[in-house]
Amino acid sequence: MRESGYSPEEINTGEAHSARVYDYILRGKSHYEVDRAAGDAMVEVWPALPVHMRANRAFMHRAGRFLAREKGIRQFLDIGTGLPTSPNLHQVVQEAEPSSRVVYVDNDPIVLTYAEALLGSTPEGRTTYVDADMRDPDAILGSPAFRETLSLDEPVALLVIGMLHFIHPSDDDHGLIHRLLDPLPAGSYLAATVATADFDPEGVGRVAEQYAQAGMPMTLRTRPEAAAFFDGLDLVEPGVVQVHRWRPSPDDETVDDRDIAMYGAVARKS
């Protein structure tokens, strides 16, 4: 289900876009020359960027699997979906529980263009896509796709993965999270990752400069600033840690802490 559509002319291929750069560095196929140039420049100044991005993606897989298998969550709201990269969230959670329902949210025309890859579902479950901006929670929660797919009578897992560094504090960043969480019932969860320069200030600072030069300014946060997004929630062990240290699995890639510029955590709403 799509809430709106875009013509090819509406997709800006003249400027790099974060979702396409992410796709390129993860060796996807949905990007343009401008995205490849931006990605190459970023990797040149911080060679650990591909490792960092893979770790962020792996956190999403582990968090989704944990919520579906161990916490019995059957409803998922994924904000800032990005371009489809298999396995996507619905594939992870529906493997654990086929009846899981997923609402994907993004506002990038190119993501919407490829959204069909996100709409495959088990017969028992459902996946939908909402074209909306995280800065407008009412548009997300009030959308027909959200209302028809997820029930507020049951817990919902809100995932905000690799998004918050593009949300500036002046956008009421913490308020946005609360506005998304407030309507969700007790027993719901927040899983989020938050970019940081705590472990390699120089290297991460250089890549942040490259993002800014490409028209994608970002906000890097300290651990206390990252933890503040989970205020009022009950953190799941091990709390707010670098993403590769959150409940790692034996087959995860072995990485150096300095190569990971992202905190991650999962927390429960009481």
C-alpha positions as CSV (number, residue, x, y, z in Angstrom):
1,M,0.0,0.0,0.0
2,R,1.4,3.4,-1.0
3,E,0.1,6.7,0.4
4,S,1.3,8.8,-2.5
5,G,3.5,8.5,-5.6
6,Y,6.3,10.5,-7.3
7,S,7.1,10.9,-11.0
8,P,10.7,10.2,-12.1
9,E,11.1,14.0,-12.6
10,E,10.6,14.6,-8.9
11,I,13.6,12.5,-7.8
12,N,16.6,14.7,-7.4
13,T,19.6,12.9,-8.9
14,G,21.7,16.0,-9.0
15,E,22.4,16.0,-5.2
16,A,23.6,13.2,-3.0
17,H,21.0,11.7,-0.7
18,S,21.8,10.0,2.6
19,A,19.6,6.9,1.8
20,R,21.4,6.4,-1.5
21,V,24.9,7.0,-0.1
22,Y,24.0,4.4,2.6
23,D,22.9,2.0,-0.1
24,Y,26.1,2.6,-2.1
25,I,28.4,2.0,0.8
26,L,26.4,-1.1,1.7
27,R,27.0,-2.3,-1.9
28,G,23.4,-1.9,-3.0
29,K,22.2,-0.9,-6.5
30,S,19.9,2.1,-5.9
31,H,22.2,5.1,-6.2
32,Y,23.6,7.6,-8.7
33,E,27.0,9.0,-9.6
34,V,26.6,11.9,-7.2
35,D,25.9,9.5,-4.4
36,R,28.9,7.3,-5.3
37,A,31.2,10.4,-5.4
38,A,29.9,11.5,-2.0
39,G,30.3,8.1,-0.6
40,D,33.8,7.7,-1.9
41,A,34.8,11.1,-0.4
42,M,33.4,10.0,3.0
43,V,35.2,6.7,3.0
44,E,38.4,8.4,2.0
45,V,38.4,10.6,5.1
46,W,37.0,7.8,7.4
47,P,37.8,4.3,6.0
48,A,35.8,2.7,8.8
49,L,32.5,4.1,7.5
50,P,31.4,0.8,5.7
51,V,32.1,-1.2,8.9
52,H,30.1,1.4,10.9
53,M,27.1,1.2,8.6
54,R,27.1,-2.6,8.6
55,A,27.1,-2.6,12.4
56,N,24.2,-0.2,12.4
57,R,22.2,-2.4,10.1
58,A,23.1,-5.5,12.1
59,F,21.8,-3.8,15.3
60,M,18.4,-3.3,13.6
61,H,18.3,-7.0,12.7
62,R,19.1,-8.0,16.3
63,A,16.8,-5.6,17.9
64,G,13.9,-6.6,15.6
65,R,14.5,-10.3,16.2
66,F,14.8,-9.7,20.0
67,L,11.5,-7.8,20.1
68,A,9.7,-10.4,18.0
69,R,11.1,-13.5,19.6
70,E,11.8,-12.6,23.2
71,K,9.3,-9.9,23.9
72,G,6.4,-11.1,21.7
73,I,6.0,-7.8,19.8
74,R,3.9,-8.3,16.7
75,Q,3.6,-4.6,15.5
76,F,6.5,-2.5,14.2
77,L,6.7,1.2,13.2
78,D,9.9,1.8,11.3
79,I,10.7,5.5,10.9
80,G,13.3,6.5,8.3
81,T,13.1,3.2,6.4
82,G,15.7,4.0,3.8
83,L,16.2,2.0,0.6
84,P,15.3,-1.7,0.7
85,T,18.3,-3.8,1.7
86,S,17.6,-7.5,2.3
87,P,16.9,-8.7,4.9
88,N,14.5,-5.8,5.7
89,L,12.8,-5.5,9.0
90,H,9.6,-7.3,8.0
91,Q,11.7,-10.3,6.8
92,V,13.5,-10.5,10.1
93,V,10.4,-10.2,12.3
94,Q,8.1,-12.3,10.2
95,E,10.7,-15.1,10.2
96,A,10.4,-15.0,14.0
97,E,6.6,-14.6,13.9
98,P,4.8,-14.8,10.6
99,S,1.8,-12.7,11.9
100,S,4.0,-9.6,12.5
101,R,2.8,-6.3,11.0
102,V,5.2,-3.6,9.8
103,V,4.6,0.0,8.9
104,Y,7.5,1.6,7.1
105,V,7.9,5.4,7.0
106,D,10.1,7.6,4.8
107,N,9.7,10.8,2.8
108,D,12.3,10.3,0.1
109,P,10.9,9.9,-3.4
110,I,13.5,7.4,-4.3
111,V,12.7,5.2,-1.3
112,L,9.0,5.3,-2.3
113,T,10.0,4.3,-5.8
114,Y,11.6,1.1,-4.5
115,A,9.0,0.5,-1.8
116,E,7.5,-2.5,-3.5
117,A,10.4,-4.5,-2.1
118,L,9.2,-3.6,1.4
119,L,5.6,-4.7,0.8
120,G,6.1,-8.4,0.5
121,S,4.6,-10.1,3.5
122,T,3.7,-13.5,4.9
123,P,0.0,-14.4,4.4
124,E,-0.5,-14.0,8.2
125,G,1.2,-10.6,8.5
126,R,1.2,-7.3,6.7
127,T,3.6,-4.6,5.5
128,T,2.6,-1.1,4.4
129,Y,4.5,2.1,3.6
130,V,3.7,5.7,4.6
131,D,5.2,8.7,2.8
132,A,5.7,11.1,5.7
133,D,8.4,13.1,7.5
134,M,9.5,12.2,11.0
135,R,9.1,15.8,11.9
136,D,5.3,15.4,11.5
137,P,4.3,12.6,13.8
138,D,0.6,13.5,13.3
139,A,0.9,12.7,9.6
140,I,2.4,9.3,10.5
141,L,0.0,8.3,13.3
142,G,-3.0,9.7,11.5
143,S,-2.3,8.0,8.2
144,P,-4.8,5.4,6.9
145,A,-1.9,2.9,6.5
146,F,-1.0,3.2,10.2
147,R,-4.5,3.0,11.4
148,E,-5.4,0.1,9.2
149,T,-2.3,-1.9,10.0
150,L,-1.4,-1.3,13.6
151,S,-3.7,-1.4,16.6
152,L,-3.1,0.8,19.6
153,D,-4.7,-1.8,21.8
154,E,-1.5,-3.8,21.5
155,P,2.2,-2.9,22.1
156,V,4.1,-1.4,19.1
157,A,7.8,-1.3,18.6
158,L,9.0,2.1,17.3
159,L,12.3,1.8,15.4
160,V,14.3,4.9,14.6
161,I,17.5,3.5,13.1
162,G,20.2,5.8,11.6
163,M,17.9,8.8,11.6
164,L,18.4,11.0,14.6
165,H,21.7,12.5,13.4
166,F,19.7,14.1,10.7
167,I,17.3,15.6,13.2
168,H,18.7,18.8,14.8
169,P,17.9,19.7,18.4
170,S,16.1,22.8,17.0
171,D,13.6,20.4,15.4
172,D,12.5,19.4,18.9
173,D,14.3,16.1,18.6
174,H,13.3,14.7,21.9
175,G,9.8,16.0,21.6
176,L,9.4,14.2,18.3
177,I,10.2,10.9,19.9
178,H,7.7,11.5,22.7
179,R,5.0,12.5,20.3
180,L,5.5,9.2,18.5
181,L,5.6,7.2,21.7
182,D,2.9,8.9,23.7
183,P,-0.1,7.3,21.8
184,L,1.5,3.8,21.9
185,P,0.3,1.6,24.8
186,A,2.2,0.4,27.8
187,G,4.5,-2.5,26.8
188,S,5.6,-0.8,23.6
189,Y,9.3,-0.4,22.9
190,L,11.7,2.2,21.4
191,A,14.7,0.9,19.5
192,A,17.0,3.7,18.2
193,T,20.5,4.4,17.2
194,V,22.3,7.8,17.8
195,A,25.4,8.9,16.0
196,T,28.4,10.0,18.1
197,A,32.0,11.2,17.7
198,D,32.9,9.9,21.2
199,F,35.2,7.1,19.9
200,D,37.0,8.7,17.0
201,P,36.4,12.5,17.2
202,E,38.8,13.4,14.4
203,G,37.7,10.7,11.9
204,V,34.0,11.0,12.5
205,G,34.3,14.8,12.4
206,R,35.9,14.6,9.0
207,V,33.0,12.4,7.6
208,A,30.5,14.7,9.2
209,E,32.1,17.6,7.3
210,Q,31.8,15.6,4.1
211,Y,28.1,15.0,4.8
212,A,27.6,18.7,5.4
213,Q,29.4,19.6,2.2
214,A,27.1,17.3,0.3
215,G,24.0,19.1,1.8
216,M,23.4,16.6,4.6
217,P,24.4,18.3,7.9
218,M,24.3,16.0,10.9
219,T,24.2,16.3,14.7
220,L,26.7,14.1,16.6
221,R,25.7,13.4,20.2
222,T,27.6,12.3,23.4
223,R,26.5,9.3,25.3
224,P,24.5,11.3,27.9
225,E,22.8,13.1,25.0
226,A,22.0,9.8,23.3
227,A,20.7,8.3,26.6
228,A,18.3,11.3,27.0
229,F,16.2,9.9,24.1
230,F,15.3,7.0,26.4
231,D,14.4,9.1,29.4
232,G,11.3,7.8,31.1
233,L,11.6,4.4,29.6
234,D,12.9,1.1,31.0
235,L,16.2,0.3,29.3
236,V,16.8,-3.3,28.2
237,E,20.2,-4.6,29.2
238,P,22.9,-3.7,28.3
239,G,21.5,-0.2,28.1
240,V,22.9,2.5,25.8
241,V,26.1,1.1,24.2
242,Q,27.8,1.1,20.9
243,V,25.6,-0.7,18.4
244,H,28.0,-3.7,18.0
245,R,28.0,-4.2,21.7
246,W,24.2,-4.5,22.0
247,R,23.5,-8.2,22.5
248,P,26.0,-9.3,19.8
249,S,25.5,-12.7,18.1
250,P,28.4,-15.1,17.5
251,D,28.4,-14.5,13.7
252,D,28.6,-10.7,13.9
253,E,31.5,-9.0,12.3
254,T,34.4,-8.4,14.7
255,V,35.2,-4.6,14.8
256,D,37.2,-2.1,16.7
257,D,35.3,0.4,19.0
258,R,36.9,3.3,17.1
259,D,35.2,2.1,13.9
260,I,31.7,2.5,15.3
261,A,30.2,5.9,15.7
262,M,26.7,4.9,16.8
263,Y,25.0,4.2,20.2
264,G,22.1,1.9,20.3
265,A,19.5,0.9,22.8
266,V,16.1,-0.7,23.2
267,A,13.7,0.5,26.0
268,R,10.2,-0.4,27.2
269,K,7.4,2.0,27.8
270,S,5.8,1.3,31.2
